[in-house]
Every structure is written in C-alpha cells, then in structure tokens.
C-alpha cells in the first residue's frame, strides 16, 4: 500500500484518529493526484479533511472556487462512504445551483455539518477504524 509520497504505508500501525492526524499534517504537501494513488479509504479521509479545512477557512464559495472544488464529486463520495448522506446531499444540491444564487448556497452551507452540532469526525474515525481492522484481518 502506498502513502501520499509514494512510500510504503502500513495502515495497521494506526487508528482512525491517528491516521487523520498524519493526513492533516502531510496532506497539503502533495498534489491531488498523489491522493488518488492512495487506497480508497485514505482518499476519502483526505478529501474530507481538505473539505473541512477549506470550509472552515474560506466557506463554501472558497471551496467551490479553489482547486479542491473540482474534486467535489470525490468529497460527496467520501461523505457517503463514512455514512454521512445528509452532507453529501447538501453538497450535491449546492453543485446544481447556479453560482448566481448566492443566497440559496449560503442557506445550504449553514446546513452543512460544520455549522451544526453534527460530528463528522466520529463517523470518519469509525470508518477508518473499520477499514484498518479489515486490513489487519487480511494480514493474519
């Protein structure tokens, strides 16, 4: 299994939370293409971390206008993979709306997890823990 930099990656050495911490520290040093070369569960975590960072720093318009916005479909898929269909649907709806409808986009942004009490991180950590556990079982 390969990591962002192409080195060998051993997911069994991590928990979901520690893997997210490693990703958050290293993620932005690499191109999106490097992310896509990683296992799917790492990609999903990477896109959710990147989305969260962009949303917190620049809001939904920053996400849509910056380079990560071109990977909105991967972010939507990542939401679904971790079991967050609500945010996936909201982001899909935002993508369908004309950029001119800023008021509607802002209303939808306010419904995303970052602006509610919903804890995406618990879902992400559990998802990664399950993937890591399956990998450990395959090694046994």
Backbone as CSV, one residue per row, in Angstrom:
resi,resn,N_x,N_y,N_z,CA_x,CA_y,CA_z,C_x,C_y,C_z
1,UNK,0.839,-1.165,0.000,0.000,0.000,0.000,0.892,1.238,0.000
2,UNK,0.487,2.239,-0.781,1.316,3.441,-0.916,0.718,4.636,-0.174
3,UNK,1.631,5.468,0.339,1.267,6.705,1.025,1.332,7.855,0.032
4,UNK,1.030,9.052,0.472,0.994,10.245,-0.371,2.298,10.488,-1.126
5,UNK,3.405,10.188,-0.495,4.710,10.445,-1.101,5.222,9.247,-1.899
6,UNK,4.404,8.205,-2.011,4.801,7.015,-2.751,5.499,5.970,-1.896
7,UNK,5.776,6.300,-0.640,6.429,5.339,0.249,5.434,4.259,0.674
8,UNK,5.980,3.197,1.231,5.132,2.105,1.706,4.342,2.574,2.923
9,UNK,3.093,2.214,2.973,2.169,2.629,4.021,1.655,1.390,4.737
10,UNK,1.668,1.415,6.067,1.214,0.291,6.888,0.044,0.750,7.756
11,UNK,-1.174,0.640,7.237,-2.332,1.150,7.989,-2.543,0.468,9.326
12,UNK,-2.049,-0.750,9.472,-2.245,-1.469,10.736,-1.533,-0.784,11.900
13,UNK,-0.655,0.164,11.606,0.062,0.895,12.650,-0.730,2.086,13.189
14,UNK,-1.933,2.291,12.664,-2.711,3.484,13.002,-4.082,3.135,13.549
15,UNK,-4.670,4.127,14.205,-6.103,4.132,14.478,-6.702,5.111,13.473
16,UNK,-8.019,5.166,13.399,-8.642,6.138,12.505,-8.236,7.556,12.850
17,UNK,-8.208,7.856,14.130,-7.860,9.206,14.566,-6.394,9.536,14.278
18,UNK,-5.491,8.615,14.568,-4.072,8.903,14.326,-3.778,8.997,12.825
19,UNK,-4.495,8.242,12.022,-4.335,8.353,10.564,-4.799,9.723,10.076
20,UNK,-5.891,10.222,10.630,-6.368,11.559,10.260,-5.358,12.636,10.657
21,UNK,-4.755,12.472,11.815,-3.741,13.442,12.248,-2.547,13.436,11.306
22,UNK,-2.106,12.252,10.912,-0.986,12.147,9.968,-1.360,12.793,8.630
23,UNK,-2.548,12.488,8.163,-3.007,13.077,6.903,-3.064,14.600,6.987
24,UNK,-3.646,15.107,8.057,-3.790,16.555,8.204,-2.438,17.260,8.181
25,UNK,-1.412,16.629,8.720,-0.077,17.222,8.742,0.620,17.165,7.380
26,UNK,0.333,16.137,6.592,1.085,15.905,5.358,0.307,16.166,4.073
27,UNK,-0.976,16.202,4.167,-1.859,16.229,3.009,-1.541,17.325,1.994
28,UNK,-1.397,18.523,2.454,-1.293,19.658,1.544,0.095,19.835,0.941
29,UNK,1.018,18.962,1.294,2.345,18.986,0.684,2.345,18.238,-0.653
30,UNK,1.222,17.583,-0.965,1.166,16.742,-2.161,0.005,17.130,-3.062
31,UNK,0.173,16.835,-4.328,-0.844,17.067,-5.350,-2.038,16.158,-5.150
32,UNK,-3.166,16.574,-5.663,-4.363,15.742,-5.610,-4.130,14.393,-6.278
33,UNK,-3.306,14.362,-7.296,-3.021,13.098,-7.978,-2.341,12.108,-7.030
34,UNK,-1.518,12.607,-6.125,-0.903,11.740,-5.120,-1.968,11.145,-4.203
35,UNK,-2.972,11.961,-3.869,-4.056,11.476,-3.018,-4.761,10.311,-3.703
36,UNK,-4.991,10.481,-5.006,-5.746,9.483,-5.765,-4.973,8.184,-5.960
37,UNK,-3.680,8.206,-5.708,-2.860,6.995,-5.810,-2.902,6.168,-4.522
38,UNK,-3.470,6.723,-3.481,-3.573,6.034,-2.191,-4.797,5.122,-2.173
39,UNK,-4.855,4.231,-1.198,-6.051,3.388,-1.052,-7.306,4.259,-0.893
40,UNK,-8.432,3.722,-1.300,-9.678,4.492,-1.296,-10.020,5.071,0.078
41,UNK,-9.801,4.312,1.146,-10.156,4.833,2.467,-9.275,6.028,2.849
42,UNK,-8.030,6.048,2.389,-7.151,7.199,2.634,-7.617,8.383,1.785
43,UNK,-7.991,8.122,0.548,-8.529,9.180,-0.311,-9.754,9.820,0.333
44,UNK,-10.668,8.991,0.814,-11.887,9.529,1.427,-11.553,10.430,2.607
45,UNK,-10.649,9.984,3.445,-10.245,10.807,4.590,-9.581,12.099,4.113
46,UNK,-8.724,11.996,3.118,-8.027,13.174,2.597,-9.015,14.211,2.076
47,UNK,-9.987,13.770,1.297,-10.941,14.723,0.735,-11.839,15.330,1.806
48,UNK,-12.187,14.578,2.820,-12.995,15.157,3.899,-12.184,16.149,4.731
49,UNK,-10.937,15.833,4.991,-10.075,16.766,5.728,-9.872,18.048,4.920
50,UNK,-9.626,17.902,3.636,-9.433,19.076,2.773,-10.705,19.916,2.700
51,UNK,-11.850,19.262,2.572,-13.125,19.983,2.530,-13.340,20.728,3.838
52,UNK,-13.120,20.063,4.947,-13.294,20.686,6.250,-12.393,21.908,6.404
53,UNK,-11.157,21.769,5.986,-10.202,22.880,6.076,-10.669,24.056,5.227
54,UNK,-11.050,23.769,3.996,-11.493,24.829,3.083,-12.770,25.490,3.588
55,UNK,-13.703,24.681,4.045,-14.964,25.227,4.538,-14.732,26.109,5.763
56,UNK,-13.872,25.677,6.663,-13.589,26.459,7.872,-12.861,27.764,7.552
57,UNK,-11.975,27.722,6.575,-11.156,28.904,6.275,-11.812,29.868,5.289
58,UNK,-12.438,29.315,4.256,-12.928,30.151,3.159,-14.430,30.051,2.912
59,UNK,-15.099,29.136,3.596,-16.522,28.957,3.359,-16.777,28.183,2.076
60,UNK,-18.035,27.964,1.788,-18.402,27.142,0.644,-17.972,27.771,-0.671
61,UNK,-18.000,29.086,-0.761,-17.585,29.731,-2.014,-16.090,29.560,-2.247
62,UNK,-15.308,29.586,-1.182,-13.877,29.313,-1.312,-13.646,27.898,-1.803
63,UNK,-14.396,26.947,-1.249,-14.285,25.562,-1.703,-14.626,25.453,-3.185
64,UNK,-15.740,26.040,-3.582,-16.193,25.913,-4.967,-15.247,26.582,-5.962
65,UNK,-14.606,27.659,-5.537,-13.751,28.429,-6.445,-12.306,27.956,-6.462
66,UNK,-11.862,27.283,-5.410,-10.474,26.830,-5.354,-10.307,25.476,-6.037
67,UNK,-9.077,25.059,-6.193,-8.793,23.830,-6.927,-9.440,22.592,-6.313
68,UNK,-9.626,22.577,-5.005,-10.268,21.412,-4.375,-11.715,21.285,-4.843
69,UNK,-12.328,22.372,-5.251,-13.706,22.345,-5.724,-13.923,21.447,-6.923
70,UNK,-12.887,21.271,-7.728,-13.024,20.381,-8.881,-13.141,18.914,-8.454
71,UNK,-12.870,18.649,-7.186,-12.985,17.296,-6.645,-14.231,17.154,-5.767
72,UNK,-15.221,17.981,-6.017,-16.455,17.929,-5.228,-17.091,16.546,-5.279
73,UNK,-17.024,15.886,-6.418,-17.607,14.544,-6.522,-16.912,13.573,-5.571
74,UNK,-15.587,13.689,-5.441,-14.856,12.819,-4.506,-15.241,13.131,-3.061
75,UNK,-15.482,14.405,-2.767,-15.898,14.785,-1.420,-17.276,14.191,-1.131
76,UNK,-18.168,14.282,-2.091,-19.507,13.712,-1.936,-19.412,12.208,-1.713
77,UNK,-18.596,11.541,-2.499,-18.408,10.097,-2.332,-17.825,9.771,-0.963
78,UNK,-16.918,10.610,-0.487,-16.315,10.392,0.831,-17.366,10.539,1.931
79,UNK,-18.229,11.546,1.823,-19.320,11.677,2.792,-20.156,10.400,2.823
80,UNK,-20.504,9.906,1.657,-21.329,8.692,1.582,-20.583,7.482,2.169
81,UNK,-19.292,7.383,1.876,-18.502,6.244,2.367,-18.487,6.176,3.886
82,UNK,-18.439,7.326,4.543,-18.399,7.324,6.012,-19.791,7.282,6.623
83,UNK,-20.827,7.311,5.784,-22.196,7.218,6.277,-22.890,8.543,6.492
84,UNK,-22.370,9.604,5.906,-22.976,10.935,6.052,-23.676,11.322,4.744
85,UNK,-24.836,10.737,4.532,-25.588,11.030,3.316,-26.195,12.425,3.327
86,UNK,-26.469,12.955,4.499,-27.070,14.294,4.601,-26.148,15.349,4.001
87,UNK,-24.898,15.364,4.431,-23.969,16.354,3.888,-23.659,16.092,2.418
88,UNK,-23.652,14.825,2.015,-23.459,14.503,0.597,-24.580,15.114,-0.234
89,UNK,-25.813,14.980,0.228,-26.964,15.536,-0.499,-26.904,17.064,-0.546
90,UNK,-26.532,17.675,0.560,-26.430,19.141,0.598,-25.380,19.618,-0.402
91,UNK,-24.215,18.993,-0.407,-23.165,19.398,-1.331,-23.581,19.150,-2.783
92,UNK,-24.264,18.050,-3.049,-24.777,17.814,-4.402,-25.740,18.912,-4.814
93,UNK,-26.616,19.302,-3.902,-27.571,20.375,-4.192,-26.830,21.688,-4.472
94,UNK,-25.846,21.992,-3.676,-25.054,23.211,-3.888,-24.422,23.198,-5.278
95,UNK,-23.916,22.068,-5.702,-23.269,21.965,-7.013,-24.251,22.197,-8.159
96,UNK,-25.514,21.852,-7.945,-26.520,22.005,-9.003,-27.031,23.433,-9.134
97,UNK,-26.867,24.221,-8.094,-27.380,25.588,-8.083,-26.449,26.500,-8.875
98,UNK,-27.036,27.447,-9.553,-26.248,28.451,-10.269,-25.419,29.253,-9.281
99,UNK,-24.198,29.584,-9.694,-23.322,30.398,-8.840,-23.948,31.747,-8.499
100,UNK,-24.903,32.176,-9.310,-25.551,33.465,-9.076,-26.519,33.426,-7.898
101,UNK,-26.942,32.252,-7.502,-27.905,32.116,-6.415,-27.169,32.010,-5.076
102,UNK,-26.436,33.056,-4.745,-25.598,33.043,-3.543,-26.405,32.893,-2.263
103,UNK,-27.602,33.446,-2.251,-28.432,33.358,-1.048,-28.815,31.897,-0.755
104,UNK,-29.204,31.155,-1.772,-29.572,29.748,-1.592,-28.343,28.921,-1.199
105,UNK,-27.219,29.201,-1.821,-25.992,28.479,-1.487,-25.614,28.732,-0.032
106,UNK,-25.739,29.965,0.424,-25.422,30.277,1.819,-26.371,29.577,2.783
107,UNK,-27.653,29.481,2.431,-28.609,28.756,3.269,-28.206,27.289,3.387
108,UNK,-27.818,26.702,2.266,-27.397,25.298,2.276,-26.100,25.113,3.045
109,UNK,-25.176,26.071,2.887,-23.915,25.984,3.633,-24.182,25.945,5.132
110,UNK,-25.154,26.705,5.579,-25.482,26.738,7.006,-26.027,25.411,7.521
111,UNK,-26.429,24.521,6.605,-26.944,23.205,6.984,-25.849,22.141,7.013
112,UNK,-24.666,22.480,6.483,-23.557,21.519,6.491,-23.071,21.277,7.919
113,UNK,-22.486,20.124,8.157,-22.067,19.672,9.495,-21.269,20.712,10.270
114,UNK,-20.431,21.474,9.589,-19.567,22.428,10.281,-20.383,23.525,10.968
115,UNK,-21.578,23.769,10.464,-22.434,24.817,11.011,-23.572,24.262,11.863
116,UNK,-23.471,22.997,12.205,-24.465,22.353,13.066,-23.718,21.638,14.191
117,UNK,-24.413,20.880,14.963,-23.784,20.120,16.052,-23.349,18.731,15.609
118,UNK,-23.477,18.433,14.328,-23.139,17.106,13.828,-21.625,16.911,13.838
119,UNK,-21.166,15.761,14.344,-19.736,15.474,14.469,-19.290,14.509,13.368
120,UNK,-18.784,15.052,12.290,-18.303,14.248,11.163,-17.101,13.404,11.560
121,UNK,-16.330,13.884,12.521,-15.082,13.206,12.873,-15.323,11.833,13.482
122,UNK,-16.360,11.699,14.290,-16.677,10.379,14.850,-16.958,9.376,13.730
123,UNK,-17.716,9.827,12.727,-18.004,8.949,11.582,-16.734,8.587,10.829
124,UNK,-15.905,9.582,10.591,-14.675,9.347,9.840,-13.738,8.414,10.600
125,UNK,-13.564,8.644,11.888,-12.683,7.784,12.681,-13.197,6.346,12.698
126,UNK,-14.496,6.181,12.880,-15.076,4.830,12.899,-14.893,4.140,11.542
127,UNK,-15.144,4.868,10.469,-14.953,4.337,9.117,-13.510,3.862,8.926
128,UNK,-12.554,4.702,9.304,-11.141,4.338,9.163,-10.765,3.182,10.078
129,UNK,-11.267,3.195,11.302,-11.002,2.073,12.216,-11.475,0.757,11.604
130,UNK,-12.645,0.770,10.983,-13.172,-0.445,10.344,-12.296,-0.889,9.179
131,UNK,-11.866,0.056,8.362,-11.006,-0.278,7.217,-9.659,-0.816,7.688
132,UNK,-9.103,-0.202,8.710,-7.819,-0.647,9.261,-7.962,-2.042,9.864
133,UNK,-9.049,-2.273,10.578,-9.279,-3.593,11.176,-9.392,-4.664,10.095
134,UNK,-10.102,-4.375,9.021,-10.207,-5.342,7.916,-8.836,-5.639,7.329
135,UNK,-8.028,-4.607,7.201,-6.680,-4.797,6.673,-5.861,-5.695,7.609
136,UNK,-5.966,-5.454,8.919,-5.257,-6.302,9.903,-5.695,-7.760,9.766
137,UNK,-6.978,-7.977,9.604,-7.511,-9.331,9.474,-6.982,-10.008,8.203
138,UNK,-6.850,-9.225,7.138,-6.303,-9.781,5.894,-4.841,-10.186,6.061
139,UNK,-4.117,-9.468,6.915,-2.709,-9.785,7.149,-2.545,-11.058,7.976
140,UNK,-3.542,-11.365,8.794,-3.450,-12.523,9.693,-3.580,-13.842,8.953
